[in-house]
Amino acid sequence: MPMFRNIKESAVFVADSHVNEKNRDSFFLLLQKIEELNPPQIFFMGDIFDLLVSEVKSSIDKNIDVIKKMDMIASKIPSYYFEGNHDFSLKSVFRNITVFERKEQPCRFLYKDIKVALSHGDIWTTKRYEIYINILQNKTVLRILSFFNEIIDDFIAKKIREYNYSKNLCKKIENFENIIKKRVKNYKDVDMVIEGHFHQNVELVFDNLRYINLPSFACGGKYGLFKEGRIVIKSL
């Protein structure tokens, strides 16, 4: 983990909005709401887009209006983006947003004397997943996939988008507490963990460690405000 940065009171946390052609308007409303709130910081906790990869030109083109809006807001409000499994290779996409790649996560932040670890959440899973995601996010593999995607008229990206449309983003995960109890052992020397990825909107406590799984914005338009060392869930 890198050195500590600070989380400020009333920072906004947004996770798993899975922006696509079907739900772009609601995310724009959220960005407008954030502008009105004028928070001291914004944390975009990954999977903000259903598909956004710098090497896949069509994913940039289809989301360019949202990208520009986020970057404009970030020119006024310090913003952090934790790459997810749907949106990665983004450091060249955003000019004003600090982007953390998966390999840089978790990142350490500090709120007063509370040590907080932040990540999208798709770390420390299975070996099979690690192999899959490392291959998928490999720059050479991405360039090859992008090359063939353009040759066959965006066919690969279209299939990915169609698959993503069919997924149930809002399902509850059975035995979630036990799953997380094993995972949080990997978080060393912190008091709090904040993740997205799982879409569960729950807070758990293990000994002296508080674990927060953020809600998916795609499920009911929920986001978080950091208040007095806790996440307060708000609805759009």
JOPE-V245521 format. One record per run of one state. SS is the DSSP state (H for helix, E for strand, L for the rest). FROM is the first residue (numbers start at 1). LEN is the number of residues. Records with the same first field share a line. If there is no record, write none. Layout:
SS=FROM-LEN ; FROM-LEN
//
This chain:
L=1-4 ; 7-5 ; 15-4 ; 20-4 ; 38-3 ; 45-4 ; 50-2 ; 54-3 ; 63-1 ; 75-3 ; 83-4 ; 89-9 ; 101-1 ; 105-2 ; 112-2 ; 120-7 ; 137-2 ; 152-3 ; 167-9 ; 187-5 ; 196-6 ; 207-2 ; 214-8 ; 228-2 ; 236-1
E=5-2 ; 12-3 ; 19-1 ; 41-4 ; 49-1 ; 52-2 ; 78-5 ; 87-2 ; 98-3 ; 107-5 ; 114-6 ; 192-4 ; 202-5 ; 209-5 ; 222-6 ; 230-6
H=24-14 ; 57-6 ; 64-11 ; 102-3 ; 127-10 ; 139-13 ; 155-12 ; 176-11
//
